Amino acid sequence: MPEAFCFEEFTALVPISGLRPENQRDLFKQSQPRPQRSGDFLFRAGDANTESLYLISGEIALEDEDGKVLKRITSHSEAAKHRLAHQIPRSVSARCLGPASVIGIDNSLLDVLLTWDQTGSFEVQELSAGTAATDTDDWMTRLLQLPAFQMIPPGNLQTLFMRLESIEFPASHPVVQQGDVGDYFYVIDRGHCLVTRESPTHPKPIRLAELGPGMSFGEEALIADTVRNATVTMMSAGTLLRLSKDDFRSLLHQSMTRQISKADADEMVASSDAELIDVRLPSEYQLQHIAGARNLPLYLLRMKLAGLPQNKPYVVYCDSGRRSSVAAFIMTQKGFDVRVLDSQELNRR
């Protein structure tokens, strides 16, 4: 990276500023400046390229389809900290007004990193409906008592129970490892697990939680198509029930995640006390958001759920649908009535 664009400037870009330092460094190493000539188009209206572009030197003009200049953006300005015309497909064209330089980051990679970093300290869901589960409780009964599982069609529920695989684990055995690709959703039937997370600032794994019978983990990596954000190790010998990624998505996640169009969401908000929630970072929200939407970033969601009334419906949204799908799953597990706004429709607007 040339001195003209240092790591400190890179970490000020939005939403890169919301990533953990180690992910910022990895992206920085991959982001090489691309020199542009005067008159070059970075993209044209209607393009569907899947990159987040940032202007790091020079000046560009955003133009409509007729070539009318709608906005000028200069490097190092506040506007240059944000992705250029981030709607996909592009709603405007971007033309260089002189020699310039940009960096490009794959949208999918950036969104996966954002989702991983914002899913909180660890990916654990309590299945005991407010009361501590005991080793003698029946796991199937506990699951059926949850509002989230009550939404699953009977046919899916029967298939789900048939697809759950019972696995014996010895004490000290790592069930999932931080950084590994997610492949299973787990429910503890017998025994206890320890959740830890590693960090560059802490040489030893940080102890996050202890899990017992009637608790689950692993769903967020499956929903967001990202890697595990924590390590789960058996504290004692025990039995875990696991559901494969494909079965989890088809039998559980799809049943619990209801998508809604923008028009239907507007009607819900107008005709009832439904609330629209933007689960992106505050910096993304401040740049652009749907009128009337409340900002509740995904990384704060679990801490703030207790303050949200459950007697009204919610509609959650983000840029790609990844973070909003995770948010909807978390909220549904806790008994909220939630729908996910169609991200493809949002990007076309």
Backbone hydrogen bonds in HBPLUS format (Angstrom, degrees):
<---DONOR---> <-ACCEPTOR-->    atom                        ^
c    i                          cat <-CA-CA->   ^        H-A-AA   ^      H-
h    n   atom  resd res      DA  || num        DHA   H-A  angle D-A-AA Bond
n    s   type  num  typ     dist DA aas  dist angle  dist       angle   num
A0005-PHE N   A0002-PRO O   3.06 MM   3  5.84 164.2  2.08 119.8 124.5     1
A0010-PHE N   A0006-CYS O   3.07 MM   4  6.39 154.2  2.14 147.3 155.3     2
A0011-THR N   A0007-PHE O   2.93 MM   4  6.22 156.5  1.99 154.9 159.6     3
A0012-ALA N   A0009-GLU O   3.13 MM   3  5.22 148.5  2.24  99.8 109.4     4
A0013-LEU N   A0010-PHE O   3.13 MM   3  5.57 163.1  2.16 112.6 118.0     5
A0017-SER N   A0013-LEU O   2.71 MM   4  5.70 139.1  1.88 161.9 175.1     6
A0014-VAL N   A0081-LYS O   2.76 MM  67  5.84 170.9  1.77 157.6 158.5     7
A0018-GLY N   A0015-PRO O   2.86 MM   3  5.54 161.9  1.90 120.9 126.8     8
A0019-LEU N   A0016-ILE O   3.02 MM   3  5.48 170.6  2.03 119.8 122.1     9
A0023-ASN N   A0020-ARG O   3.02 MM   3  5.44 124.5  2.34 110.8 124.5    10
A0024-GLN N   A0020-ARG O   2.96 MM   4  6.26 153.2  2.04 154.0 162.6    11
A0025-ARG N   A0021-PRO O   2.93 MM   4  6.17 157.9  1.98 151.8 156.8    12
A0026-ASP N   A0022-GLU O   3.13 MM   4  6.33 155.3  2.20 138.5 144.9    13
A0027-LEU N   A0023-ASN O   3.03 MM   4  6.21 164.9  2.05 149.2 152.8    14
A0028-PHE N   A0024-GLN O   2.89 MM   4  6.04 155.0  1.96 147.3 155.1    15
A0029-LYS N   A0025-ARG O   3.07 MM   4  6.29 154.6  2.13 148.5 153.5    16
A0030-GLN N   A0027-LEU O   3.05 MM   3  5.12 127.0  2.34  96.4 110.6    17
A0031-SER N   A0027-LEU O   3.06 MM   4  6.15 119.4  2.44 143.2 158.8    18
A0031-SER N   A0028-PHE O   3.25 MM   3  5.19 149.1  2.36  97.8 106.7    19
A0034-ARG N   A0102-VAL O   2.71 MM  68  5.28 153.4  1.78 154.8 164.2    20
A0102-VAL N   A0034-ARG O   3.15 MM  68  5.28 154.8  2.21 131.0 135.9    21
A0036-GLN N   A0100-ALA O   2.68 MM  64  4.99 156.6  1.74 152.9 147.4    22
A0100-ALA N   A0036-GLN O   3.04 MM  64  4.99 164.8  2.06 131.1 134.9    23
A0040-ASP N   A0037-ARG O   3.04 MM   3  5.54 164.7  2.06 133.7 136.4    24
A0039-GLY N   A0096-CYS O   2.84 MM  57  5.09 160.2  1.88 132.9 139.3    25
A0096-CYS N   A0040-ASP O   2.81 MM  56  5.40 166.5  1.83 162.2 166.7    26
A0042-LEU N   A0094-ALA O   2.79 MM  52  5.41 152.0  1.86 151.3 160.3    27
A0094-ALA N   A0043-PHE O   2.95 MM  51  5.59 162.9  1.98 152.2 153.1    28
A0047-ASP N   A0044-ARG O   2.96 MM   3  5.66 163.1  1.99 144.0 145.8    29
A0046-GLY N   A0090-ARG O   2.67 MM  44  4.94 161.2  1.70 135.0 141.7    30
A0090-ARG N   A0047-ASP O   2.72 MM  43  5.30 155.4  1.78 153.2 158.1    31
A0107-ASN N   A0050-THR O   3.02 MM  57  5.61 173.8  2.02 136.9 138.8    32
A0052-SER N   A0105-ILE O   2.70 MM  53  5.09 168.1  1.72 150.5 154.5    33
A0105-ILE N   A0052-SER O   2.93 MM  53  5.09 153.7  2.00 138.2 146.8    34
A0084-LEU N   A0053-LEU O   2.91 MM  31  5.63 163.1  1.94 157.9 163.5    35
A0054-TYR N   A0103-ILE O   3.02 MM  49  5.48 157.7  2.07 155.4 161.7    36
A0103-ILE N   A0054-TYR O   3.06 MM  49  5.48 149.5  2.16 146.0 155.5    37
A0056-ILE N   A0101-SER O   2.92 MM  45  5.67 161.1  1.96 147.9 153.0    38
A0057-SER N   A0101-SER O   3.28 MM  44  5.03 140.6  2.45 142.4 135.4    39
A0101-SER N   A0057-SER O   3.00 MM  44  5.03 151.0  2.09 134.7 130.6    40
A0075-SER N   A0058-GLY O   2.94 MM  17  5.61 163.3  1.97 174.0 171.8    41
A0097-LEU N   A0059-GLU O   2.93 MM  38  5.64 170.2  1.94 144.6 147.5    42
A0060-ILE N   A0073-ILE O   2.95 MM  13  5.44 160.9  1.98 154.0 159.4    43
A0073-ILE N   A0060-ILE O   2.91 MM  13  5.44 165.4  1.93 155.0 159.0    44
A0061-ALA N   A0095-ARG O   2.77 MM  34  5.27 156.5  1.83 150.2 157.9    45
A0095-ARG N   A0061-ALA O   2.91 MM  34  5.27 163.1  1.94 151.1 154.9    46
A0062-LEU N   A0071-LYS O   2.75 MM   9  5.19 170.4  1.76 162.4 165.9    47
A0070-LEU N   A0062-LEU O   2.70 MM   8  5.56 166.4  1.71 161.0 165.8    48
A0071-LYS N   A0062-LEU O   3.35 MM   9  5.19 150.1  2.45 137.5 139.6    49
A0063-GLU N   A0093-SER O   2.79 MM  30  5.06 158.3  1.83 141.3 148.9    50
A0093-SER N   A0063-GLU O   2.82 MM  30  5.06 168.6  1.83 150.5 154.4    51
A0064-ASP N   A0068-LYS O   2.98 MM   4  5.45 150.8  2.07 142.9 149.6    52
A0067-GLY N   A0064-ASP O   2.96 MM   3  5.32 165.2  1.98 117.1 120.7    53
A0077-SER N   A0074-THR O   3.22 MM   3  5.79 144.8  2.35 136.6 137.4    54
A0080-ALA N   A0077-SER O   3.14 MM   3  5.18 127.6  2.43  95.4 108.8    55
A0081-LYS N   A0078-GLU O   3.18 MM   3  5.52 156.9  2.23 106.6 113.7    56
A0082-HIS N   A0079-ALA O   3.18 MM   3  5.74 163.7  2.21 113.4 118.5    57
A0110-LEU N   A0106-ASP O   3.03 MM   4  6.27 169.4  2.04 159.7 162.7    58
A0111-ASP N   A0107-ASN O   2.88 MM   4  6.03 158.4  1.92 150.4 156.6    59
A0112-VAL N   A0108-SER O   2.94 MM   4  6.13 154.9  2.00 148.0 154.7    60
A0113-LEU N   A0109-LEU O   3.03 MM   4  6.27 163.4  2.06 153.0 156.9    61
A0114-LEU N   A0110-LEU O   2.94 MM   4  6.15 157.1  1.99 147.0 153.7    62
A0115-THR N   A0111-ASP O   2.90 MM   4  6.05 159.2  1.94 146.8 152.4    63
A0116-TRP N   A0112-VAL O   2.90 MM   4  6.09 163.3  1.93 151.3 156.0    64
A0117-ASP N   A0113-LEU O   2.94 MM   4  6.05 168.0  1.95 150.6 154.0    65
A0118-GLN N   A0114-LEU O   3.00 MM   4  6.01 135.7  2.20 140.2 151.3    66
A0125-GLN N   A0216-SER O   3.06 MM  91  5.40 170.8  2.07 140.4 143.3    67
A0216-SER N   A0125-GLN O   3.06 MM  91  5.40 178.4  2.06 166.2 166.2    68
A0127-LEU N   A0214-GLY O   3.13 MM  87  5.36 128.9  2.40 141.5 153.7    69
A0131-THR N   A0128-SER O   3.07 MM   3  5.33 169.2  2.08 117.2 120.3    70
A0137-ASP N   A0134-THR O   3.04 MM   3  5.40 160.1  2.08 112.0 118.4    71
A0142-ARG N   A0138-ASP O   3.10 MM   4  6.41 158.0  2.15 153.2 159.7    72
A0143-LEU N   A0139-TRP O   3.01 MM   4  6.24 160.4  2.05 149.7 154.3    73
A0144-LEU N   A0140-MET O   3.05 MM   4  6.25 161.0  2.09 148.2 153.1    74
A0145-GLN N   A0141-THR O   3.18 MM   4  6.36 125.8  2.49 139.7 152.4    75
A0145-GLN N   A0142-ARG O   3.21 MM   3  5.28 143.6  2.35  98.7 109.0    76
A0146-LEU N   A0143-LEU O   3.17 MM   3  5.63 158.1  2.22 111.9 118.2    77
A0150-GLN N   A0146-LEU O   3.11 MM   4  6.33 137.3  2.31 145.7 158.0    78
A0150-GLN N   A0147-PRO O   3.20 MM   3  5.06 129.0  2.47  92.2 106.0    79
A0151-MET N   A0148-ALA O   3.26 MM   3  5.55 154.8  2.32 103.0 110.4    80
A0152-ILE N   A0149-PHE O   3.28 MM   3  5.43 157.1  2.33 102.5 109.1    81
A0156-ASN N   A0153-PRO O   2.97 MM   3  5.30 115.8  2.40 107.8 123.0    82
A0157-LEU N   A0153-PRO O   2.90 MM   4  6.16 156.6  1.95 156.5 164.4    83
A0158-GLN N   A0154-PRO O   2.96 MM   4  6.18 161.0  2.00 152.7 156.1    84
A0159-THR N   A0155-GLY O   3.12 MM   4  6.32 162.7  2.15 144.5 149.4    85
A0160-LEU N   A0156-ASN O   2.72 MM   4  5.88 153.8  1.79 148.8 157.1    86
A0161-PHE N   A0157-LEU O   3.02 MM   4  6.28 164.0  2.05 151.8 154.1    87
A0162-MET N   A0158-GLN O   3.11 MM   4  6.35 147.3  2.22 141.1 150.4    88
A0163-ARG N   A0159-THR O   2.87 MM   4  6.10 140.7  2.02 146.7 157.9    89
A0163-ARG N   A0160-LEU O   3.09 MM   3  5.09 123.4  2.43  94.2 108.8    90
A0164-LEU N   A0160-LEU O   3.01 MM   4  6.23 132.3  2.24 148.0 160.2    91
A0165-GLU N   A0242-ARG O   2.87 MM  77  5.19 171.5  1.88 150.3 151.7    92
A0242-ARG N   A0165-GLU O   2.86 MM  77  5.19 158.2  1.90 140.1 146.4    93
A0167-ILE N   A0240-LEU O   2.80 MM  73  5.34 166.8  1.82 162.4 167.0    94
A0240-LEU N   A0167-ILE O   2.92 MM  73  5.34 163.9  1.95 157.2 158.9    95
A0169-PHE N   A0238-GLY O   2.87 MM  69  5.48 168.3  1.89 159.5 161.5    96
A0238-GLY N   A0169-PHE O   2.97 MM  69  5.48 160.0  2.01 154.1 160.0    97
A0173-HIS N   A0170-PRO O   3.36 MM   3  5.79 151.6  2.44 133.2 132.4    98
A0172-SER N   A0234-MET O   2.77 MM  62  4.95 148.9  1.87 133.5 138.0    99
A0234-MET N   A0173-HIS O   2.89 MM  61  5.28 169.4  1.90 142.5 145.0   100
A0175-VAL N   A0232-VAL O   2.72 MM  57  5.57 152.2  1.79 154.1 164.0   101
A0176-VAL N   A0232-VAL O   3.38 MM  56  5.32 156.3  2.44 133.8 140.4   102
A0232-VAL N   A0176-VAL O   3.01 MM  56  5.32 154.1  2.08 135.6 142.7   103
A0180-ASP N   A0177-GLN O   3.05 MM   3  5.62 165.0  2.07 137.3 140.0   104
A0179-GLY N   A0228-ARG O   2.89 MM  49  5.08 166.0  1.91 131.0 135.2   105
A0228-ARG N   A0180-ASP O   2.74 MM  48  5.50 158.8  1.78 159.2 164.7   106
A0245-LYS N   A0183-ASP O   2.97 MM  62  5.20 124.6  2.29 152.6 142.2   107
A0185-PHE N   A0243-LEU O   2.89 MM  58  5.12 157.5  1.94 146.6 153.9   108
A0243-LEU N   A0185-PHE O   2.82 MM  58  5.12 149.8  1.91 146.0 155.7   109
A0186-TYR N   A0217-PHE O   3.00 MM  31  5.45 173.2  2.00 172.6 172.0   110
A0217-PHE N   A0186-TYR O   3.05 MM  31  5.45 148.5  2.15 139.2 145.9   111
A0187-VAL N   A0241-LEU O   2.75 MM  54  5.04 150.6  1.84 151.0 159.3   112
A0241-LEU N   A0187-VAL O   2.76 MM  54  5.04 174.5  1.76 160.3 161.8   113
A0188-ILE N   A0215-MET O   2.90 MM  27  5.67 169.7  1.91 168.6 171.3   114
A0214-GLY N   A0188-ILE O   3.00 MM  26  5.72 166.0  2.02 153.8 151.0   115
A0189-ASP N   A0239-THR O   2.98 MM  50  5.50 153.8  2.05 149.9 155.9   116
A0190-ARG N   A0239-THR O   3.04 MM  49  4.89 163.9  2.07 141.3 141.5   117
A0239-THR N   A0190-ARG O   2.79 MM  49  4.89 142.3  1.93 121.9 133.4   118
A0235-MET N   A0192-HIS O   2.80 MM  43  5.45 161.9  1.83 137.3 142.0   119
A0193-CYS N   A0211-LEU O   2.85 MM  18  5.01 154.5  1.92 137.6 146.0   120
A0211-LEU N   A0193-CYS O   2.81 MM  18  5.01 165.1  1.84 144.7 149.5   121
A0194-LEU N   A0233-THR O   2.71 MM  39  5.19 160.4  1.75 154.8 161.6   122
A0233-THR N   A0194-LEU O   2.88 MM  39  5.19 162.0  1.91 149.7 154.2   123
A0195-VAL N   A0209-ALA O   2.82 MM  14  5.12 169.8  1.83 159.0 158.3   124
A0208-LEU N   A0195-VAL O   2.82 MM  13  5.41 167.4  1.84 157.5 157.2   125
A0209-ALA N   A0195-VAL O   3.41 MM  14  5.12 156.3  2.47 130.3 132.1   126
A0196-THR N   A0231-THR O   2.86 MM  35  5.25 163.3  1.89 154.7 160.4   127
A0231-THR N   A0196-THR O   2.79 MM  35  5.25 171.4  1.80 162.2 164.4   128
A0197-ARG N   A0206-ILE O   2.95 MM   9  5.14 145.4  2.07 133.6 144.6   129
A0206-ILE N   A0197-ARG O   2.78 MM   9  5.14 174.4  1.78 143.1 142.0   130
A0202-HIS N   A0199-SER O   2.96 MM   3  5.18 157.3  2.02 110.2 117.6   131
A0222-LEU N   A0219-GLU O   3.10 MM   3  5.27 125.2  2.41  99.6 113.8   132
A0223-ILE N   A0219-GLU O   2.98 MM   4  6.24 156.5  2.04 156.3 163.1   133
A0224-ALA N   A0220-GLU O   2.96 MM   4  6.00 172.6  1.97 153.8 156.1   134
A0225-ASP N   A0221-ALA O   3.06 MM   4  5.55 115.8  2.49 124.5 135.9   135
A0226-THR N   A0221-ALA O   3.10 MM   5  4.87 147.7  2.21 130.1 139.0   136
A0248-PHE N   A0244-SER O   2.78 MM   4  5.94 159.1  1.82 156.5 163.3   137
A0249-ARG N   A0245-LYS O   3.02 MM   4  6.22 160.9  2.06 149.2 153.5   138
A0250-SER N   A0246-ASP O   3.01 MM   4  6.20 165.0  2.03 150.9 155.1   139
A0251-LEU N   A0247-ASP O   2.82 MM   4  5.61 161.9  1.86 148.6 154.2   140
A0252-LEU N   A0248-PHE O   2.97 MM   4  5.16 146.3  2.09 126.3 136.5   141
A0253-HIS N   A0248-PHE O   2.81 MM   5  6.09 167.2  1.82 157.2 161.5   142
A0254-GLN N   A0249-ARG O   3.02 MM   5  5.87 153.8  2.09 147.1 152.1   143
A0256-MET N   A0252-LEU O   3.16 MM   4  6.32 139.1  2.33 144.4 155.2   144
A0256-MET N   A0253-HIS O   3.07 MM   3  5.18 128.7  2.34  98.2 111.9   145
A0257-THR N   A0253-HIS O   2.94 MM   4  6.00 121.5  2.29 147.8 163.3   146
A0340-VAL N   A0258-ARG O   2.71 MM  82  6.01 159.9  1.75 150.0 157.1   147
A0260-ILE N   A0340-VAL O   2.80 MM  80  5.89 147.6  1.90 152.9 152.1   148
A0342-ASP N   A0260-ILE O   2.94 MM  82  5.84 149.3  2.03 163.9 161.7   149
A0265-ALA N   A0261-SER O   2.91 MM   4  6.11 151.0  1.99 145.6 154.5   150
A0266-ASP N   A0262-LYS O   2.87 MM   4  6.10 158.0  1.92 149.9 155.3   151
A0267-GLU N   A0263-ALA O   3.04 MM   4  6.30 153.0  2.11 143.2 150.7   152
A0268-MET N   A0264-ASP O   2.92 MM   4  6.17 152.2  2.00 144.3 151.7   153
A0269-VAL N   A0265-ALA O   2.97 MM   4  6.25 162.1  2.00 153.7 157.6   154
A0270-ALA N   A0266-ASP O   2.93 MM   4  6.09 155.0  1.99 145.7 153.0   155
A0271-SER N   A0267-GLU O   2.85 MM   4  5.89 153.9  1.92 148.8 155.2   156
A0272-SER N   A0268-MET O   2.98 MM   4  5.74 130.1  2.24 141.5 150.4   157
A0275-GLU N   A0313-PRO O   3.09 MM  38  6.62 153.0  2.17 144.7 149.7   158
A0315-VAL N   A0275-GLU O   2.90 MM  40  6.23 155.5  1.97 156.0 157.4   159
A0294-ARG N   A0276-LEU O   2.87 MM  18  6.20 169.0  1.88 153.2 153.9   160
A0277-ILE N   A0315-VAL O   2.74 MM  38  6.04 167.0  1.76 163.0 165.8   161
A0317-TYR N   A0277-ILE O   2.99 MM  40  6.47 139.8  2.16 160.8 167.6   162
A0278-ASP N   A0294-ARG O   2.71 MM  16  5.87 166.3  1.73 158.6 163.5   163
A0296-LEU N   A0278-ASP O   2.96 MM  18  6.01 159.2  2.00 145.5 152.3   164
A0279-VAL N   A0317-TYR O   3.11 MM  38  6.23 164.3  2.13 166.1 171.1   165
A0298-LEU N   A0279-VAL O   3.09 MM  19  5.09 144.9  2.22 137.4 127.7   166
A0284-GLU N   A0281-LEU O   3.05 MM   3  5.27 124.7  2.37 103.9 117.6   167
A0285-TYR N   A0281-LEU O   2.98 MM   4  6.26 162.4  2.01 156.9 162.5   168
A0286-GLN N   A0282-PRO O   2.85 MM   4  6.01 157.4  1.90 150.9 156.2   169
A0288-GLN N   A0284-GLU O   3.30 MM   4  6.61 163.3  2.33 152.0 155.0   170
A0293-ALA N   A0290-ILE O   3.00 MM   3  5.59 161.5  2.03 142.4 143.1   171
A0300-LEU N   A0297-PRO O   2.94 MM   3  5.49 152.6  2.01 116.4 124.9   172
A0301-LEU N   A0298-LEU O   3.12 MM   3  5.03 152.8  2.19 101.7 110.1   173
A0304-LYS N   A0300-LEU O   3.07 MM   4  6.22 141.8  2.22 153.0 164.6   174
A0304-LYS N   A0301-LEU O   3.08 MM   3  5.21 128.7  2.36  99.7 113.4   175
A0305-LEU N   A0301-LEU O   3.00 MM   4  6.00 125.5  2.31 152.7 166.1   176
A0307-GLY N   A0304-LYS O   2.99 MM   3  5.57 147.1  2.10 115.8 125.0   177
A0308-LEU N   A0305-LEU O   3.02 MM   3  5.30 166.0  2.04 113.6 118.1   178
A0314-TYR N   A0337-ASP O   2.84 MM  23  6.21 149.6  1.93 157.8 167.8   179
A0339-ARG N   A0314-TYR O   2.90 MM  25  6.32 141.3  2.05 144.7 157.0   180
A0316-VAL N   A0339-ARG O   2.90 MM  23  6.37 159.7  1.95 165.4 168.0   181
A0341-LEU N   A0316-VAL O   2.93 MM  25  6.06 172.5  1.93 165.9 167.6   182
A0325-SER N   A0321-GLY O   3.01 MM   4  5.82 143.8  2.14 130.3 139.0   183
A0326-VAL N   A0322-ARG O   3.12 MM   4  6.46 158.7  2.17 152.2 157.3   184
A0327-ALA N   A0323-ARG O   2.94 MM   4  6.17 161.3  1.98 147.3 153.0   185
A0328-ALA N   A0324-SER O   2.87 MM   4  6.03 158.6  1.91 145.1 150.7   186
A0329-PHE N   A0325-SER O   3.02 MM   4  6.20 157.4  2.07 145.4 151.2   187
A0330-ILE N   A0326-VAL O   2.99 MM   4  6.24 165.7  2.01 155.3 158.7   188
A0331-MET N   A0327-ALA O   2.94 MM   4  6.14 166.4  1.96 153.9 157.7   189
A0332-THR N   A0328-ALA O   2.82 MM   4  5.90 159.5  1.86 148.2 154.4   190
A0333-GLN N   A0329-PHE O   2.96 MM   4  6.13 155.3  2.02 147.7 154.0   191
A0334-LYS N   A0331-MET O   3.00 MM   3  5.14 131.4  2.25  97.8 111.3   192
A0336-PHE N   A0331-MET O   3.04 MM   5  5.36 166.6  2.06 142.2 138.4   193
A0335-GLY N   A0332-THR O   2.97 MM   3  5.04 164.9  1.99 109.2 112.6   194
A0346-LEU N   A0342-ASP O   3.23 MM   4  6.55 153.1  2.31 142.4 149.9   195
A0347-ASN N   A0343-SER O   2.99 MM   4  6.24 155.7  2.05 150.4 155.7   196
A0348-ARG N   A0345-GLU O   3.17 MM   3  5.20 138.8  2.35  96.5 108.1   197
A0349-ARG N   A0346-LEU O   3.13 MM   3  5.36 153.9  2.20 105.0 113.0   198
